[in-house]
């Protein structure tokens, strides 16, 4: 599913015009990125948690020349841990629907 399909589905499920769903989508992504860049976690109850994980510097070999060593600089990655409700819904649909 691409971004346009997702926005159309949001509009359909919420019963709102597509332009409002697009505004919501853009605002959500912008806000999520701002919070993560500030170093905070975003915990959406029942859905999951977004957070930044720092990966340290490490050494590896050049794939084109196995004798050459390379150092990969440290970097940050966005991580997502799924929530209990989402996990149970994905793995046990009938039980999850009863709990909602």
Phi and psi in radians as a Rosetta constraint file:
Dihedral C 1 N 2 CA 2 C 2 CIRCULARHARMONIC -1.663 0.35
Dihedral N 2 CA 2 C 2 N 3 CIRCULARHARMONIC -3.138 0.35
Dihedral C 2 N 3 CA 3 C 3 CIRCULARHARMONIC -1.073 0.35
Dihedral N 3 CA 3 C 3 N 4 CIRCULARHARMONIC -0.760 0.35
Dihedral C 3 N 4 CA 4 C 4 CIRCULARHARMONIC -1.088 0.35
Dihedral N 4 CA 4 C 4 N 5 CIRCULARHARMONIC -0.773 0.35
Dihedral C 4 N 5 CA 5 C 5 CIRCULARHARMONIC -1.073 0.35
Dihedral N 5 CA 5 C 5 N 6 CIRCULARHARMONIC -0.712 0.35
Dihedral C 5 N 6 CA 6 C 6 CIRCULARHARMONIC -1.126 0.35
Dihedral N 6 CA 6 C 6 N 7 CIRCULARHARMONIC -0.774 0.35
Dihedral C 6 N 7 CA 7 C 7 CIRCULARHARMONIC -1.099 0.35
Dihedral N 7 CA 7 C 7 N 8 CIRCULARHARMONIC -0.729 0.35
Dihedral C 7 N 8 CA 8 C 8 CIRCULARHARMONIC -1.075 0.35
Dihedral N 8 CA 8 C 8 N 9 CIRCULARHARMONIC -0.681 0.35
Dihedral C 8 N 9 CA 9 C 9 CIRCULARHARMONIC -1.197 0.35
Dihedral N 9 CA 9 C 9 N 10 CIRCULARHARMONIC -0.671 0.35
Dihedral C 9 N 10 CA 10 C 10 CIRCULARHARMONIC -1.060 0.35
Dihedral N 10 CA 10 C 10 N 11 CIRCULARHARMONIC -0.817 0.35
Dihedral C 10 N 11 CA 11 C 11 CIRCULARHARMONIC -1.045 0.35
Dihedral N 11 CA 11 C 11 N 12 CIRCULARHARMONIC -0.741 0.35
Dihedral C 11 N 12 CA 12 C 12 CIRCULARHARMONIC -1.155 0.35
Dihedral N 12 CA 12 C 12 N 13 CIRCULARHARMONIC -0.826 0.35
Dihedral C 12 N 13 CA 13 C 13 CIRCULARHARMONIC -1.187 0.35
Dihedral N 13 CA 13 C 13 N 14 CIRCULARHARMONIC -0.589 0.35
Dihedral C 13 N 14 CA 14 C 14 CIRCULARHARMONIC -1.567 0.35
Dihedral N 14 CA 14 C 14 N 15 CIRCULARHARMONIC -0.220 0.35
Dihedral C 14 N 15 CA 15 C 15 CIRCULARHARMONIC 1.201 0.35
Dihedral N 15 CA 15 C 15 N 16 CIRCULARHARMONIC 0.646 0.35
Dihedral C 15 N 16 CA 16 C 16 CIRCULARHARMONIC -2.138 0.35
Dihedral N 16 CA 16 C 16 N 17 CIRCULARHARMONIC 2.819 0.35
Dihedral C 16 N 17 CA 17 C 17 CIRCULARHARMONIC -1.126 0.35
Dihedral N 17 CA 17 C 17 N 18 CIRCULARHARMONIC 2.704 0.35
Dihedral C 17 N 18 CA 18 C 18 CIRCULARHARMONIC -1.072 0.35
Dihedral N 18 CA 18 C 18 N 19 CIRCULARHARMONIC -0.624 0.35
Dihedral C 18 N 19 CA 19 C 19 CIRCULARHARMONIC -1.147 0.35
Dihedral N 19 CA 19 C 19 N 20 CIRCULARHARMONIC -0.581 0.35
Dihedral C 19 N 20 CA 20 C 20 CIRCULARHARMONIC -1.257 0.35
Dihedral N 20 CA 20 C 20 N 21 CIRCULARHARMONIC -0.646 0.35
Dihedral C 20 N 21 CA 21 C 21 CIRCULARHARMONIC -1.126 0.35
Dihedral N 21 CA 21 C 21 N 22 CIRCULARHARMONIC -0.657 0.35
Dihedral C 21 N 22 CA 22 C 22 CIRCULARHARMONIC -1.175 0.35
Dihedral N 22 CA 22 C 22 N 23 CIRCULARHARMONIC -0.695 0.35
Dihedral C 22 N 23 CA 23 C 23 CIRCULARHARMONIC -1.096 0.35
Dihedral N 23 CA 23 C 23 N 24 CIRCULARHARMONIC -0.756 0.35
Dihedral C 23 N 24 CA 24 C 24 CIRCULARHARMONIC -1.064 0.35
Dihedral N 24 CA 24 C 24 N 25 CIRCULARHARMONIC -0.815 0.35
Dihedral C 24 N 25 CA 25 C 25 CIRCULARHARMONIC -1.025 0.35
Dihedral N 25 CA 25 C 25 N 26 CIRCULARHARMONIC -0.842 0.35
Dihedral C 25 N 26 CA 26 C 26 CIRCULARHARMONIC -1.106 0.35
Dihedral N 26 CA 26 C 26 N 27 CIRCULARHARMONIC -0.743 0.35
Dihedral C 26 N 27 CA 27 C 27 CIRCULARHARMONIC -1.142 0.35
Dihedral N 27 CA 27 C 27 N 28 CIRCULARHARMONIC -0.702 0.35
Dihedral C 27 N 28 CA 28 C 28 CIRCULARHARMONIC -1.100 0.35
Dihedral N 28 CA 28 C 28 N 29 CIRCULARHARMONIC -0.846 0.35
Dihedral C 28 N 29 CA 29 C 29 CIRCULARHARMONIC -1.108 0.35
Dihedral N 29 CA 29 C 29 N 30 CIRCULARHARMONIC -0.778 0.35
Dihedral C 29 N 30 CA 30 C 30 CIRCULARHARMONIC -1.080 0.35
Dihedral N 30 CA 30 C 30 N 31 CIRCULARHARMONIC -0.805 0.35
Dihedral C 30 N 31 CA 31 C 31 CIRCULARHARMONIC -1.138 0.35
Dihedral N 31 CA 31 C 31 N 32 CIRCULARHARMONIC -0.752 0.35
Dihedral C 31 N 32 CA 32 C 32 CIRCULARHARMONIC -1.023 0.35
Dihedral N 32 CA 32 C 32 N 33 CIRCULARHARMONIC -0.804 0.35
Dihedral C 32 N 33 CA 33 C 33 CIRCULARHARMONIC -1.151 0.35
Dihedral N 33 CA 33 C 33 N 34 CIRCULARHARMONIC -0.708 0.35
Dihedral C 33 N 34 CA 34 C 34 CIRCULARHARMONIC -1.076 0.35
Dihedral N 34 CA 34 C 34 N 35 CIRCULARHARMONIC -0.763 0.35
Dihedral C 34 N 35 CA 35 C 35 CIRCULARHARMONIC -1.168 0.35
Dihedral N 35 CA 35 C 35 N 36 CIRCULARHARMONIC -0.766 0.35
Dihedral C 35 N 36 CA 36 C 36 CIRCULARHARMONIC -1.144 0.35
Dihedral N 36 CA 36 C 36 N 37 CIRCULARHARMONIC -0.684 0.35
Dihedral C 36 N 37 CA 37 C 37 CIRCULARHARMONIC -1.120 0.35
Dihedral N 37 CA 37 C 37 N 38 CIRCULARHARMONIC -0.508 0.35
Dihedral C 37 N 38 CA 38 C 38 CIRCULARHARMONIC -1.349 0.35
Dihedral N 38 CA 38 C 38 N 39 CIRCULARHARMONIC -0.131 0.35
Dihedral C 38 N 39 CA 39 C 39 CIRCULARHARMONIC 1.695 0.35
Dihedral N 39 CA 39 C 39 N 40 CIRCULARHARMONIC 0.008 0.35
Dihedral C 39 N 40 CA 40 C 40 CIRCULARHARMONIC -1.552 0.35
Dihedral N 40 CA 40 C 40 N 41 CIRCULARHARMONIC 2.819 0.35
Dihedral C 40 N 41 CA 41 C 41 CIRCULARHARMONIC -1.663 0.35
Dihedral N 41 CA 41 C 41 N 42 CIRCULARHARMONIC 2.683 0.35
Dihedral C 41 N 42 CA 42 C 42 CIRCULARHARMONIC -2.044 0.35
Dihedral N 42 CA 42 C 42 N 43 CIRCULARHARMONIC 1.957 0.35
Dihedral C 42 N 43 CA 43 C 43 CIRCULARHARMONIC -1.900 0.35
Dihedral N 43 CA 43 C 43 N 44 CIRCULARHARMONIC 1.969 0.35
Dihedral C 43 N 44 CA 44 C 44 CIRCULARHARMONIC -1.804 0.35
Dihedral N 44 CA 44 C 44 N 45 CIRCULARHARMONIC 1.807 0.35
Dihedral C 44 N 45 CA 45 C 45 CIRCULARHARMONIC -0.907 0.35
Dihedral N 45 CA 45 C 45 N 46 CIRCULARHARMONIC 2.267 0.35
Dihedral C 45 N 46 CA 46 C 46 CIRCULARHARMONIC 1.489 0.35
Dihedral N 46 CA 46 C 46 N 47 CIRCULARHARMONIC -0.340 0.35
Dihedral C 46 N 47 CA 47 C 47 CIRCULARHARMONIC -1.793 0.35
Dihedral N 47 CA 47 C 47 N 48 CIRCULARHARMONIC -1.001 0.35
Dihedral C 47 N 48 CA 48 C 48 CIRCULARHARMONIC 2.799 0.35
Dihedral N 48 CA 48 C 48 N 49 CIRCULARHARMONIC -3.002 0.35
Dihedral C 48 N 49 CA 49 C 49 CIRCULARHARMONIC -2.247 0.35
Dihedral N 49 CA 49 C 49 N 50 CIRCULARHARMONIC 2.276 0.35
Dihedral C 49 N 50 CA 50 C 50 CIRCULARHARMONIC -1.784 0.35
Dihedral N 50 CA 50 C 50 N 51 CIRCULARHARMONIC 2.394 0.35
Dihedral C 50 N 51 CA 51 C 51 CIRCULARHARMONIC -2.738 0.35
Dihedral N 51 CA 51 C 51 N 52 CIRCULARHARMONIC 2.894 0.35
Dihedral C 51 N 52 CA 52 C 52 CIRCULARHARMONIC -1.717 0.35
Dihedral N 52 CA 52 C 52 N 53 CIRCULARHARMONIC 2.339 0.35
Dihedral C 52 N 53 CA 53 C 53 CIRCULARHARMONIC -2.100 0.35
Dihedral N 53 CA 53 C 53 N 54 CIRCULARHARMONIC 2.281 0.35
Dihedral C 53 N 54 CA 54 C 54 CIRCULARHARMONIC -1.615 0.35
Dihedral N 54 CA 54 C 54 N 55 CIRCULARHARMONIC 2.303 0.35
Dihedral C 54 N 55 CA 55 C 55 CIRCULARHARMONIC -1.841 0.35
Dihedral N 55 CA 55 C 55 N 56 CIRCULARHARMONIC 2.270 0.35
Dihedral C 55 N 56 CA 56 C 56 CIRCULARHARMONIC -1.316 0.35
Dihedral N 56 CA 56 C 56 N 57 CIRCULARHARMONIC 2.998 0.35
Dihedral C 56 N 57 CA 57 C 57 CIRCULARHARMONIC -1.207 0.35
Dihedral N 57 CA 57 C 57 N 58 CIRCULARHARMONIC 2.486 0.35
Dihedral C 57 N 58 CA 58 C 58 CIRCULARHARMONIC -2.558 0.35
Dihedral N 58 CA 58 C 58 N 59 CIRCULARHARMONIC 2.779 0.35
Dihedral C 58 N 59 CA 59 C 59 CIRCULARHARMONIC -1.771 0.35
Dihedral N 59 CA 59 C 59 N 60 CIRCULARHARMONIC 2.522 0.35
Dihedral C 59 N 60 CA 60 C 60 CIRCULARHARMONIC -2.593 0.35
Dihedral N 60 CA 60 C 60 N 61 CIRCULARHARMONIC 3.124 0.35
Dihedral C 60 N 61 CA 61 C 61 CIRCULARHARMONIC -1.866 0.35
Dihedral N 61 CA 61 C 61 N 62 CIRCULARHARMONIC 2.656 0.35
Dihedral C 61 N 62 CA 62 C 62 CIRCULARHARMONIC -1.220 0.35
Dihedral N 62 CA 62 C 62 N 63 CIRCULARHARMONIC 2.179 0.35
Dihedral C 62 N 63 CA 63 C 63 CIRCULARHARMONIC -1.136 0.35
Dihedral N 63 CA 63 C 63 N 64 CIRCULARHARMONIC -0.414 0.35
Dihedral C 63 N 64 CA 64 C 64 CIRCULARHARMONIC -1.505 0.35
Dihedral N 64 CA 64 C 64 N 65 CIRCULARHARMONIC -0.412 0.35
Dihedral C 64 N 65 CA 65 C 65 CIRCULARHARMONIC -2.470 0.35
Dihedral N 65 CA 65 C 65 N 66 CIRCULARHARMONIC 1.664 0.35
Dihedral C 65 N 66 CA 66 C 66 CIRCULARHARMONIC -1.074 0.35
Dihedral N 66 CA 66 C 66 N 67 CIRCULARHARMONIC -0.310 0.35
Dihedral C 66 N 67 CA 67 C 67 CIRCULARHARMONIC -1.423 0.35
Dihedral N 67 CA 67 C 67 N 68 CIRCULARHARMONIC -0.343 0.35
Dihedral C 67 N 68 CA 68 C 68 CIRCULARHARMONIC -1.504 0.35
Dihedral N 68 CA 68 C 68 N 69 CIRCULARHARMONIC 2.257 0.35
Dihedral C 68 N 69 CA 69 C 69 CIRCULARHARMONIC -1.661 0.35
Dihedral N 69 CA 69 C 69 N 70 CIRCULARHARMONIC 2.453 0.35
Dihedral C 69 N 70 CA 70 C 70 CIRCULARHARMONIC -2.151 0.35
Dihedral N 70 CA 70 C 70 N 71 CIRCULARHARMONIC 2.611 0.35
Dihedral C 70 N 71 CA 71 C 71 CIRCULARHARMONIC -1.969 0.35
Dihedral N 71 CA 71 C 71 N 72 CIRCULARHARMONIC 2.131 0.35
Dihedral C 71 N 72 CA 72 C 72 CIRCULARHARMONIC -1.611 0.35
Dihedral N 72 CA 72 C 72 N 73 CIRCULARHARMONIC 2.164 0.35
Dihedral C 72 N 73 CA 73 C 73 CIRCULARHARMONIC -1.206 0.35
Dihedral N 73 CA 73 C 73 N 74 CIRCULARHARMONIC 2.805 0.35
Dihedral C 73 N 74 CA 74 C 74 CIRCULARHARMONIC -1.123 0.35
Dihedral N 74 CA 74 C 74 N 75 CIRCULARHARMONIC 2.661 0.35
Dihedral C 74 N 75 CA 75 C 75 CIRCULARHARMONIC -2.666 0.35
Dihedral N 75 CA 75 C 75 N 76 CIRCULARHARMONIC 2.916 0.35
Dihedral C 75 N 76 CA 76 C 76 CIRCULARHARMONIC -1.927 0.35
Dihedral N 76 CA 76 C 76 N 77 CIRCULARHARMONIC 2.550 0.35
Dihedral C 76 N 77 CA 77 C 77 CIRCULARHARMONIC -2.310 0.35
Dihedral N 77 CA 77 C 77 N 78 CIRCULARHARMONIC 2.540 0.35
Dihedral C 77 N 78 CA 78 C 78 CIRCULARHARMONIC -1.471 0.35
Dihedral N 78 CA 78 C 78 N 79 CIRCULARHARMONIC 2.286 0.35
Dihedral C 78 N 79 CA 79 C 79 CIRCULARHARMONIC -2.062 0.35
Dihedral N 79 CA 79 C 79 N 80 CIRCULARHARMONIC 2.719 0.35
Dihedral C 79 N 80 CA 80 C 80 CIRCULARHARMONIC -2.392 0.35
Dihedral N 80 CA 80 C 80 N 81 CIRCULARHARMONIC 2.225 0.35
Dihedral C 80 N 81 CA 81 C 81 CIRCULARHARMONIC -1.949 0.35
Dihedral N 81 CA 81 C 81 N 82 CIRCULARHARMONIC 2.149 0.35
Dihedral C 81 N 82 CA 82 C 82 CIRCULARHARMONIC -1.269 0.35
Dihedral N 82 CA 82 C 82 N 83 CIRCULARHARMONIC 2.578 0.35
Dihedral C 82 N 83 CA 83 C 83 CIRCULARHARMONIC -1.385 0.35
Dihedral N 83 CA 83 C 83 N 84 CIRCULARHARMONIC 2.917 0.35
Dihedral C 83 N 84 CA 84 C 84 CIRCULARHARMONIC -1.076 0.35
Dihedral N 84 CA 84 C 84 N 85 CIRCULARHARMONIC -0.764 0.35
Dihedral C 84 N 85 CA 85 C 85 CIRCULARHARMONIC -1.087 0.35
Dihedral N 85 CA 85 C 85 N 86 CIRCULARHARMONIC -0.745 0.35
Dihedral C 85 N 86 CA 86 C 86 CIRCULARHARMONIC -1.165 0.35
Dihedral N 86 CA 86 C 86 N 87 CIRCULARHARMONIC -0.741 0.35
Dihedral C 86 N 87 CA 87 C 87 CIRCULARHARMONIC -1.064 0.35
Dihedral N 87 CA 87 C 87 N 88 CIRCULARHARMONIC -0.779 0.35
Dihedral C 87 N 88 CA 88 C 88 CIRCULARHARMONIC -1.224 0.35
Dihedral N 88 CA 88 C 88 N 89 CIRCULARHARMONIC -0.609 0.35
Dihedral C 88 N 89 CA 89 C 89 CIRCULARHARMONIC -1.173 0.35
Dihedral N 89 CA 89 C 89 N 90 CIRCULARHARMONIC -0.689 0.35
Dihedral C 89 N 90 CA 90 C 90 CIRCULARHARMONIC -1.222 0.35
Dihedral N 90 CA 90 C 90 N 91 CIRCULARHARMONIC -0.571 0.35
Dihedral C 90 N 91 CA 91 C 91 CIRCULARHARMONIC -1.700 0.35
Dihedral N 91 CA 91 C 91 N 92 CIRCULARHARMONIC -0.430 0.35
Dihedral C 91 N 92 CA 92 C 92 CIRCULARHARMONIC -2.512 0.35
Dihedral N 92 CA 92 C 92 N 93 CIRCULARHARMONIC 1.386 0.35
Dihedral C 92 N 93 CA 93 C 93 CIRCULARHARMONIC -1.016 0.35
Dihedral N 93 CA 93 C 93 N 94 CIRCULARHARMONIC -0.742 0.35
Dihedral C 93 N 94 CA 94 C 94 CIRCULARHARMONIC -1.134 0.35
Dihedral N 94 CA 94 C 94 N 95 CIRCULARHARMONIC -0.768 0.35
Dihedral C 94 N 95 CA 95 C 95 CIRCULARHARMONIC -1.168 0.35
Dihedral N 95 CA 95 C 95 N 96 CIRCULARHARMONIC -0.671 0.35
Dihedral C 95 N 96 CA 96 C 96 CIRCULARHARMONIC -1.157 0.35
Dihedral N 96 CA 96 C 96 N 97 CIRCULARHARMONIC -0.685 0.35
Dihedral C 96 N 97 CA 97 C 97 CIRCULARHARMONIC -1.169 0.35
Dihedral N 97 CA 97 C 97 N 98 CIRCULARHARMONIC -0.560 0.35
Dihedral C 97 N 98 CA 98 C 98 CIRCULARHARMONIC -1.195 0.35
Dihedral N 98 CA 98 C 98 N 99 CIRCULARHARMONIC -0.598 0.35
Dihedral C 98 N 99 CA 99 C 99 CIRCULARHARMONIC -1.362 0.35
Dihedral N 99 CA 99 C 99 N 100 CIRCULARHARMONIC -0.282 0.35
